[in-house]
Amino acid sequence: MTILCASLFMSVSFTSCQGEDVAPQDVPSVVTNTLMSAFPNATDLDWEKKNGSYEADFDIDTVDYEALLDASGKMLQVKHEITEVQLPETVKNTISQNYKDTRIDDAEMVEKGSDKYYQVELESSGPDQKLVFSADGVVQTDISYWD
């Protein structure tokens, strides 16, 4: 019984953190229209609903994108993969000075309104670190890493 309860709790917790898949026809048209206006070349579009918002996962050319929109169609934030070379020098300098013995495993640019942030996953011999940097290379502790 204990194992069953623990399994049920873990599956409910995992589902609530991950969001639920949403069929394209079940996404409000205002949300779809906003996304397609901003990204008319989006392909391989998948939708999830998380905490009342809609998360779109899509590609443009060969780059992975995600966008988070509220139910009224307002774009809350957008992120896309970038290469290490595309990171601002200030971010790369902060990493090389303060996170020695790590390597950049994954990098993304996040846009929230007019602000740009850089998410970086650092790999090391210990646990991986997921950090968010402002364009000037400062670690942002008040902004969550968007998985």
DRENNU-302655 format. One record per atom (N, C-alpha, C): residue number from 1; chain; x, y, z. Coordinates in pm, 1 decimal, decimal comma. Each point is the difference from the previous one (the first is absolute). Layout:
{pt NUM A {X Y Z}}
...
END
This chain:
{pt 1 A {82,2 -120,1 0,0}}
{pt 1 A {-82,2 120,1 0,0}}
{pt 1 A {86,6 126,4 0,0}}
{pt 2 A {107,3 -2,3 80,0}}
{pt 2 A {88,6 115,9 7,5}}
{pt 2 A {63,9 28,5 -135,3}}
{pt 3 A {43,5 -106,2 -68,0}}
{pt 3 A {62,7 16,9 -131,3}}
{pt 3 A {-100,8 58,2 -98,3}}
{pt 4 A {-124,8 -47,7 4,3}}
{pt 4 A {-103,9 50,5 -88,4}}
{pt 4 A {-23,8 148,7 25,4}}
{pt 5 A {-8,6 39,1 126,0}}
{pt 5 A {-22,1 141,2 33,4}}
{pt 5 A {117,2 86,2 -44,9}}
{pt 6 A {121,5 -48,6 22,8}}
{pt 6 A {117,9 75,6 -42,1}}
{pt 6 A {3,8 13,0 -151,3}}
{pt 7 A {-32,9 -107,0 -71,4}}
{pt 7 A {-0,7 4,9 -146,6}}
{pt 7 A {-105,2 97,7 -50,3}}
{pt 8 A {-117,7 -3,1 60,0}}
{pt 8 A {-106,5 90,4 -39,4}}
{pt 8 A {40,0 145,1 25,7}}
{pt 9 A {57,8 26,3 117,5}}
{pt 9 A {44,0 135,2 32,5}}
{pt 9 A {104,5 48,6 -99,6}}
{pt 10 A {98,2 -85,1 -31,2}}
{pt 10 A {105,4 39,4 -93,1}}
{pt 10 A {-56,3 26,7 -138,5}}
{pt 11 A {-94,9 -81,3 -45,4}}
{pt 11 A {-54,0 21,5 -134,5}}
{pt 11 A {-84,2 126,1 -4,6}}
{pt 12 A {-75,9 30,6 104,3}}
{pt 12 A {-78,9 122,9 4,3}}
{pt 12 A {93,1 120,9 7,0}}
{pt 13 A {105,4 -7,7 81,4}}
{pt 13 A {94,8 110,6 11,5}}
{pt 13 A {71,1 24,2 -132,1}}
{pt 14 A {42,0 -105,7 -66,2}}
{pt 14 A {70,4 12,8 -126,7}}
{pt 14 A {-91,7 62,6 -103,9}}
{pt 15 A {-124,0 -45,2 -7,0}}
{pt 15 A {-94,1 52,3 -98,3}}
{pt 15 A {-27,9 147,4 23,5}}
{pt 16 A {-17,8 38,6 125,6}}
{pt 16 A {-33,1 140,1 25,9}}
{pt 16 A {116,8 92,1 -30,9}}
{pt 17 A {122,7 -48,1 13,0}}
{pt 17 A {116,6 82,9 -31,5}}
{pt 17 A {22,8 8,7 -149,8}}
{pt 18 A {-34,7 -106,3 -70,7}}
{pt 18 A {30,3 -5,8 -141,6}}
{pt 18 A {-104,3 68,4 -86,2}}
{pt 19 A {-120,6 10,3 44,8}}
{pt 19 A {-106,0 53,9 -84,1}}
{pt 19 A {-66,2 -113,0 -75,4}}
{pt 20 A {-106,0 32,9 -68,5}}
{pt 20 A {-72,4 -102,5 -75,1}}
{pt 20 A {-3,1 35,6 -147,0}}
{pt 21 A {15,7 -101,9 -83,5}}
{pt 21 A {-5,3 22,2 -144,0}}
{pt 21 A {-138,4 51,2 -38,7}}
{pt 22 A {-2,5 90,3 -95,6}}
{pt 22 A {-125,9 57,0 -47,8}}
{pt 22 A {-2,8 -14,8 -152,3}}
{pt 23 A {-110,6 -49,8 -50,8}}
{pt 23 A {-16,6 -11,0 -145,2}}
{pt 23 A {-9,6 139,7 -58,8}}
{pt 24 A {55,8 21,6 -119,2}}
{pt 24 A {-2,3 134,0 -61,1}}
{pt 24 A {-139,4 61,4 -7,2}}
{pt 25 A {-101,6 -80,1 -28,0}}
{pt 25 A {-136,0 54,4 -9,7}}
{pt 25 A {-56,6 41,6 135,6}}
{pt 26 A {65,5 -40,4 110,3}}
{pt 26 A {-46,1 37,4 133,3}}
{pt 26 A {70,9 124,1 55,8}}
{pt 27 A {93,7 53,2 -76,0}}
{pt 27 A {68,6 123,4 40,1}}
{pt 27 A {-85,8 116,9 -47,2}}
{pt 28 A {-28,1 96,8 88,4}}
{pt 28 A {-81,6 115,2 -43,0}}
{pt 28 A {59,8 66,7 -124,0}}
{pt 29 A {-86,4 40,0 -91,4}}
{pt 29 A {47,3 58,3 -125,9}}
{pt 29 A {82,8 125,8 23,0}}
{pt 30 A {-31,2 78,7 103,4}}
{pt 30 A {77,5 121,2 27,2}}
{pt 30 A {144,8 -36,4 35,3}}
{pt 31 A {18,9 -113,2 66,5}}
{pt 31 A {134,5 -45,7 36,2}}
{pt 31 A {74,1 -45,8 -125,7}}
{pt 32 A {-65,9 -81,1 -80,3}}
{pt 32 A {60,5 -48,7 -124,6}}
{pt 32 A {32,2 115,7 -93,7}}
{pt 33 A {-92,4 93,7 -13,0}}
{pt 33 A {21,1 114,9 -89,8}}
{pt 33 A {120,0 84,4 43,6}}
{pt 34 A {14,0 23,0 131,2}}
{pt 34 A {114,0 77,0 50,2}}
{pt 34 A {130,2 -70,8 -34,1}}
{pt 35 A {3,7 -129,9 24,5}}
{pt 35 A {122,5 -74,4 -28,0}}
{pt 35 A {33,7 3,3 -148,7}}
{pt 36 A {-98,6 -26,0 -84,8}}
{pt 36 A {25,9 -5,9 -144,1}}
{pt 36 A {32,7 138,0 -58,5}}
{pt 37 A {-52,3 106,5 61,4}}
{pt 37 A {36,4 135,2 -44,1}}
{pt 37 A {146,3 29,3 33,3}}
{pt 38 A {42,5 -44,2 116,5}}
{pt 38 A {137,7 25,4 42,6}}
{pt 38 A {99,2 -93,2 -69,6}}
{pt 39 A {-43,9 -123,0 -28,8}}
{pt 39 A {89,3 -101,1 -57,4}}
{pt 39 A {-68,3 -70,7 -117,5}}
{pt 40 A {-17,8 69,3 -112,9}}
{pt 40 A {-72,5 -59,6 -112,3}}
{pt 40 A {70,2 -120,6 -62,7}}
{pt 41 A {128,9 -16,9 25,3}}
{pt 41 A {74,2 -112,6 -57,3}}
{pt 41 A {12,6 -117,5 95,8}}
{pt 42 A {-77,8 0,1 108,8}}
{pt 42 A {7,6 -108,0 98,5}}
{pt 42 A {-46,5 -132,0 -60,9}}
{pt 43 A {75,0 -106,6 31,5}}
{pt 43 A {-36,9 -134,7 -43,7}}
{pt 43 A {5,9 -93,7 119,4}}
{pt 44 A {-54,8 -119,9 -17,1}}
{pt 44 A {0,5 -103,5 105,2}}
{pt 44 A {-53,8 53,9 131,7}}
{pt 45 A {-113,5 65,7 -5,6}}
{pt 45 A {-59,7 66,5 115,5}}
{pt 45 A {-71,2 -99,5 90,7}}
{pt 46 A {35,4 2,9 129,4}}
{pt 46 A {-66,6 -78,0 104,0}}
{pt 46 A {-40,0 95,3 111,1}}
{pt 47 A {-113,7 -29,5 64,0}}
{pt 47 A {-51,9 85,6 106,7}}
{pt 47 A {-9,9 -75,9 130,5}}
{pt 48 A {24,5 71,4 110,3}}
{pt 48 A {-26,0 -48,4 135,2}}
{pt 48 A {-70,0 110,7 76,3}}
{pt 49 A {-78,6 -40,1 98,3}}
{pt 49 A {-62,5 97,9 88,7}}
{pt 49 A {62,7 -15,7 137,5}}
{pt 50 A {52,5 111,9 53,3}}
{pt 50 A {66,2 0,2 130,4}}
{pt 50 A {-53,2 115,6 82,3}}
{pt 51 A {-59,2 -31,5 112,2}}
{pt 51 A {-47,1 103,8 92,6}}
{pt 51 A {-83,7 107,3 -69,4}}
{pt 52 A {-86,5 -40,3 -91,4}}
{pt 52 A {-89,1 93,4 -67,5}}
{pt 52 A {59,6 69,5 -120,8}}
{pt 53 A {128,8 -19,9 -25,5}}
{pt 53 A {65,0 59,0 -116,7}}
{pt 53 A {25,9 -108,5 -104,1}}
{pt 54 A {29,6 43,8 -121,1}}
{pt 54 A {26,1 -92,4 -110,8}}
{pt 54 A {146,4 10,0 -39,9}}
{pt 55 A {64,6 -115,3 -6,6}}
{pt 55 A {139,5 -4,3 -41,6}}
{pt 55 A {7,6 -67,2 -136,0}}
{pt 56 A {56,0 71,8 -95,4}}
{pt 56 A {17,3 -51,3 -135,7}}
{pt 56 A {144,6 -42,5 -17,7}}
{pt 57 A {20,0 -117,3 -52,8}}
{pt 57 A {132,7 -51,0 -31,7}}
{pt 57 A {3,9 -14,9 -151,5}}
{pt 58 A {97,1 65,8 -65,1}}
{pt 58 A {2,3 -0,5 -145,9}}
{pt 58 A {141,5 20,9 -51,2}}
{pt 59 A {16,5 -14,6 -128,8}}
{pt 59 A {128,8 21,0 -65,3}}
{pt 59 A {-12,4 112,7 -101,8}}
{pt 60 A {108,2 72,7 -16,9}}
{pt 60 A {14,3 92,4 -112,1}}
{pt 60 A {134,2 -36,2 -61,7}}
{pt 61 A {-6,1 -40,1 -125,6}}
{pt 61 A {115,6 -59,8 -65,6}}
{pt 61 A {39,7 -120,9 84,7}}
{pt 62 A {118,0 -2,2 55,8}}
{pt 62 A {39,1 -114,9 82,4}}
{pt 62 A {19,4 39,2 146,1}}
{pt 63 A {-56,0 112,4 40,6}}
{pt 63 A {16,8 50,2 135,8}}
{pt 63 A {-125,8 -28,1 81,3}}
{pt 64 A {20,1 -55,8 121,7}}
{pt 64 A {-111,6 -27,5 90,8}}
{pt 64 A {-42,1 127,6 71,3}}
{pt 65 A {-131,0 25,1 2,7}}
{pt 65 A {-59,8 115,7 67,3}}
{pt 65 A {-107,3 -47,8 96,4}}
{pt 66 A {-25,6 80,7 101,4}}
{pt 66 A {-116,3 -16,4 86,4}}
{pt 66 A {-54,7 138,5 28,1}}
{pt 67 A {-132,2 7,8 6,7}}
{pt 67 A {-65,1 126,3 32,8}}
{pt 67 A {-106,6 -27,3 105,1}}
{pt 68 A {-13,4 89,8 93,7}}
{pt 68 A {-100,7 -9,9 104,3}}
{pt 68 A {-97,0 115,4 -16,9}}
{pt 69 A {-128,4 -33,5 -15,7}}
{pt 69 A {-104,6 100,5 -21,1}}
{pt 69 A {-109,9 -21,8 103,0}}
{pt 70 A {-61,2 109,6 43,8}}
{pt 70 A {-113,8 -16,6 90,3}}
{pt 70 A {-125,9 -26,5 -82,9}}
{pt 71 A {-109,0 -30,5 67,2}}
{pt 71 A {-123,4 -38,9 -69,3}}
{pt 71 A {-59,7 112,6 -83,9}}
{pt 72 A {40,9 125,9 25,7}}
{pt 72 A {-50,3 112,3 -79,8}}
{pt 72 A {84,6 22,6 -125,5}}
{pt 73 A {107,1 -78,5 -15,6}}
{pt 73 A {85,9 13,8 -116,6}}
{pt 73 A {122,2 87,7 21,4}}
{pt 74 A {19,5 49,2 120,3}}
{pt 74 A {117,8 83,3 28,4}}
{pt 74 A {124,9 -88,8 6,7}}
{pt 75 A {102,5 39,7 -74,1}}
{pt 75 A {127,3 -71,7 0,2}}
{pt 75 A {72,8 34,3 130,0}}
{pt 76 A {24,6 -100,4 83,9}}
{pt 76 A {66,1 22,5 128,0}}
{pt 76 A {151,4 -9,7 -11,1}}
{pt 77 A {45,4 -101,1 -71,2}}
{pt 77 A {142,9 -15,8 -22,3}}
{pt 77 A {26,0 -98,3 -113,0}}
{pt 78 A {117,9 13,1 -59,7}}
{pt 78 A {41,2 -84,1 -111,8}}
{pt 78 A {144,7 -40,1 23,6}}
{pt 79 A {34,1 -122,9 -34,3}}
{pt 79 A {140,6 -38,1 6,4}}
{pt 79 A {35,1 -81,7 -123,1}}
{pt 80 A {129,5 5,9 -34,0}}
{pt 80 A {49,6 -84,4 -108,2}}
{pt 80 A {145,6 -35,7 26,4}}
{pt 81 A {37,7 -114,6 -55,7}}
{pt 81 A {135,9 -47,7 17,3}}
{pt 81 A {98,8 92,3 -70,1}}
{pt 82 A {115,4 16,0 61,3}}
{pt 82 A {110,5 71,2 -62,3}}
{pt 82 A {126,9 -82,5 22,5}}
{pt 83 A {100,9 31,0 -74,5}}
{pt 83 A {128,2 -66,8 19,5}}
{pt 83 A {81,1 76,5 104,0}}
{pt 84 A {102,0 -63,0 51,0}}
{pt 84 A {87,7 65,0 97,0}}
{pt 84 A {61,4 126,7 -59,4}}
{pt 85 A {32,1 -4,0 -128,1}}
{pt 85 A {58,8 115,6 -68,1}}
{pt 85 A {-96,3 118,7 1,4}}
{pt 86 A {-130,3 -25,3 -1,2}}
{pt 86 A {-99,5 106,9 -3,0}}
{pt 86 A {-25,4 64,1 136,5}}
{pt 87 A {53,9 -57,9 106,8}}
{pt 87 A {-14,9 61,5 131,9}}
{pt 87 A {77,5 131,6 4,3}}
{pt 88 A {-53,0 99,5 69,9}}
{pt 88 A {75,6 124,7 15,0}}
{pt 88 A {133,9 -26,8 69,4}}
{pt 89 A {102,7 76,7 -37,6}}
{pt 89 A {132,5 -15,0 61,9}}
{pt 89 A {-7,6 14,6 151,4}}
{pt 90 A {-87,9 88,5 47,6}}
{pt 90 A {-13,5 22,2 144,0}}
{pt 90 A {-44,4 -127,6 71,3}}
{pt 91 A {-90,3 -75,2 -61,1}}
{pt 91 A {-47,2 -126,0 58,6}}
{pt 91 A {112,6 -102,9 -2,7}}
{pt 92 A {68,0 -11,5 -113,3}}
{pt 92 A {110,7 -95,7 -10,4}}
{pt 92 A {110,8 33,4 100,0}}
{pt 93 A {27,9 128,6 18,9}}
{pt 93 A {102,3 40,7 97,1}}
{pt 93 A {-39,5 -37,6 142,1}}
{pt 94 A {-124,3 24,1 36,6}}
{pt 94 A {-47,3 -36,4 134,3}}
{pt 94 A {13,2 -150,2 21,8}}
{pt 95 A {-36,3 -78,0 -100,0}}
{pt 95 A {9,7 -146,5 11,9}}
{pt 95 A {145,7 -42,0 15,5}}
{pt 96 A {88,3 52,6 -83,1}}
{pt 96 A {140,8 -41,9 8,1}}
{pt 96 A {65,6 43,2 131,7}}
{pt 97 A {-42,3 114,3 55,5}}
{pt 97 A {58,4 47,4 125,0}}
{pt 97 A {-58,8 -65,4 124,1}}
{pt 98 A {-131,1 -25,1 -1,1}}
{pt 98 A {-67,7 -45,0 122,2}}
{pt 98 A {-43,0 -146,6 -0,2}}
{pt 99 A {7,0 -64,3 -112,4}}
{pt 99 A {-45,5 -139,2 -9,3}}
{pt 99 A {107,1 -83,7 -69,4}}
{pt 100 A {119,0 2,3 59,7}}
{pt 100 A {111,7 -75,2 -56,4}}
{pt 100 A {-33,2 -149,4 2,8}}
{pt 101 A {63,8 -75,4 -82,9}}
{pt 101 A {-19,8 -144,9 -9,4}}
{pt 101 A {-142,8 -36,7 -40,5}}
{pt 102 A {-65,7 88,5 -73,7}}
{pt 102 A {-131,2 -31,9 -56,9}}
{pt 102 A {9,0 21,8 -150,5}}
{pt 103 A {-95,3 -57,6 -68,2}}
{pt 103 A {-10,7 27,1 -142,6}}
{pt 103 A {-146,1 29,4 -29,9}}
{pt 104 A {-23,4 84,6 -98,0}}
{pt 104 A {-135,6 36,9 -38,4}}
{pt 104 A {-60,6 -116,0 -77,7}}
{pt 105 A {-106,4 -55,3 55,3}}
{pt 105 A {-67,2 -113,3 -62,5}}
{pt 105 A {-115,2 46,1 -87,5}}
{pt 106 A {-66,8 106,4 42,1}}
{pt 106 A {-117,9 47,0 -71,5}}
{pt 106 A {-13,8 150,1 25,3}}
{pt 107 A {-37,6 74,1 -102,8}}
{pt 107 A {-19,4 145,1 15,5}}
{pt 107 A {-125,6 41,4 -75,7}}
{pt 108 A {-74,8 91,7 60,4}}
{pt 108 A {-121,6 51,6 -61,2}}
{pt 108 A {-12,6 148,8 31,3}}
{pt 109 A {-61,1 72,6 -92,5}}
{pt 109 A {-33,4 138,7 25,1}}
{pt 109 A {-148,8 7,0 32,6}}
{pt 110 A {-32,7 69,7 107,7}}
{pt 110 A {-138,5 16,2 43,7}}
{pt 110 A {-35,5 146,9 -11,7}}
{pt 111 A {-114,9 28,0 -61,4}}
{pt 111 A {-49,6 136,7 -10,1}}
{pt 111 A {-128,0 11,6 81,9}}
{pt 112 A {2,4 92,6 94,4}}
{pt 112 A {-118,3 31,7 82,1}}
{pt 112 A {-26,5 147,4 -22,0}}
{pt 113 A {-100,3 30,4 -80,5}}
{pt 113 A {-23,8 139,0 -35,9}}
{pt 113 A {118,9 51,0 -78,9}}
{pt 114 A {58,3 110,4 42,9}}
{pt 114 A {116,2 54,8 -70,0}}
{pt 114 A {132,1 -47,8 61,4}}
{pt 115 A {-7,1 -81,4 105,4}}
{pt 115 A {120,9 -48,2 66,8}}
{pt 115 A {46,7 -131,7 -60,1}}
{pt 116 A {133,1 -15,2 -9,9}}
{pt 116 A {59,2 -123,9 -49,5}}
{pt 116 A {85,1 -61,1 110,0}}
{pt 117 A {-14,7 -130,8 15,0}}
{pt 117 A {77,0 -75,7 96,9}}
{pt 117 A {60,8 -120,5 -71,2}}
{pt 118 A {100,7 -56,3 64,1}}
{pt 118 A {68,5 -114,7 -58,0}}
{pt 118 A {0,8 -112,1 101,9}}
{pt 119 A {-62,9 -110,3 -37,0}}
{pt 119 A {-1,9 -117,9 84,4}}
{pt 119 A {114,7 -89,2 -42,7}}
{pt 120 A {74,0 -47,7 98,4}}
{pt 120 A {113,3 -85,0 -30,3}}
{pt 120 A {-1,5 -119,1 94,9}}
{pt 121 A {16,2 -118,1 -57,2}}
{pt 121 A {17,7 -119,8 80,6}}
{pt 121 A {148,2 -32,9 -2,8}}
{pt 122 A {59,8 -2,4 120,2}}
{pt 122 A {142,7 -26,8 13,2}}
{pt 122 A {20,6 -142,5 48,0}}
{pt 123 A {87,1 -70,3 -67,9}}
{pt 123 A {29,4 -138,7 33,3}}
{pt 123 A {135,6 -4,8 68,9}}
{pt 124 A {7,3 -80,4 106,1}}
{pt 124 A {126,6 -16,6 71,2}}
{pt 124 A {5,0 -141,5 55,5}}
{pt 125 A {103,3 -28,3 78,2}}
{pt 125 A {9,4 -133,5 60,2}}
{pt 125 A {-106,7 -18,3 108,3}}
{pt 126 A {-51,5 108,7 53,8}}
{pt 126 A {-108,3 -5,2 97,8}}
{pt 126 A {-133,8 16,1 -70,2}}
{pt 127 A {-101,5 38,0 75,4}}
{pt 127 A {-131,0 20,5 -63,4}}
{pt 127 A {2,7 116,8 -98,7}}
{pt 128 A {-78,2 -12,1 -106,9}}
{pt 128 A {-11,4 108,6 -97,4}}
{pt 128 A {-63,2 121,8 67,3}}
{pt 129 A {36,4 117,2 -47,5}}
{pt 129 A {-57,8 124,1 50,0}}
{pt 129 A {-78,7 65,7 -111,9}}
{pt 130 A {-117,2 52,0 33,0}}
{pt 130 A {-82,4 72,9 -95,0}}
{pt 130 A {-9,3 143,2 50,0}}
{pt 131 A {54,8 93,2 -79,1}}
{pt 131 A {8,2 138,9 41,7}}
{pt 131 A {-62,5 91,6 -104,3}}
{pt 132 A {-48,7 114,2 47,0}}
{pt 132 A {-54,3 103,7 -87,8}}
{pt 132 A {86,0 124,3 18,9}}
{pt 133 A {45,1 56,7 -113,0}}
{pt 133 A {84,5 118,5 1,1}}
{pt 133 A {-70,6 114,2 -71,3}}
{pt 134 A {24,4 122,2 46,7}}
{pt 134 A {-40,5 118,6 -76,7}}
{pt 134 A {104,8 20,5 -109,1}}
{pt 135 A {-28,0 87,5 -93,3}}
{pt 135 A {92,4 24,3 -110,9}}
{pt 135 A {134,2 54,0 48,2}}
{pt 136 A {3,0 61,5 119,4}}
{pt 136 A {126,9 51,9 51,8}}
{pt 136 A {77,8 -102,5 81,6}}
{pt 137 A {-45,2 -126,2 -1,9}}
{pt 137 A {75,0 -108,2 63,2}}
{pt 137 A {-29,8 -24,1 146,1}}
{pt 138 A {-101,2 64,3 53,7}}
{pt 138 A {-34,9 -16,7 140,9}}
{pt 138 A {-99,7 -115,5 14,7}}
{pt 139 A {28,7 -90,7 95,3}}
{pt 139 A {-92,0 -110,8 26,8}}
{pt 139 A {-128,6 57,3 58,9}}
{pt 140 A {-112,9 -44,3 -54,6}}
{pt 140 A {-131,3 46,8 44,1}}
{pt 140 A {-60,9 -102,5 95,3}}
{pt 141 A {-8,4 34,5 126,7}}
{pt 141 A {-55,5 -92,2 98,2}}
{pt 141 A {-151,5 14,4 12,1}}
{pt 142 A {-53,9 110,5 -49,3}}
{pt 142 A {-144,6 21,9 9,6}}
{pt 142 A {-76,3 -46,9 -124,8}}
{pt 143 A {71,1 -55,8 -97,2}}
{pt 143 A {-62,8 -50,5 -121,5}}
{pt 143 A {26,2 -149,9 -7,4}}
{pt 144 A {-105,5 -77,1 -8,9}}
{pt 144 A {12,6 -144,9 -2,4}}
{pt 144 A {48,6 -50,3 -134,7}}
{pt 145 A {77,8 -106,3 4,8}}
{pt 145 A {43,4 -69,8 -121,9}}
{pt 145 A {-123,7 -63,9 -60,8}}
{pt 146 A {-23,2 22,7 -125,4}}
{pt 146 A {-119,1 -52,6 -68,6}}
{pt 146 A {37,5 -127,6 -72,1}}
{pt 147 A {-44,7 -112,6 55,1}}
{pt 147 A {25,5 -131,0 -61,9}}
{pt 147 A {-98,4 -29,7 -109,0}}
END
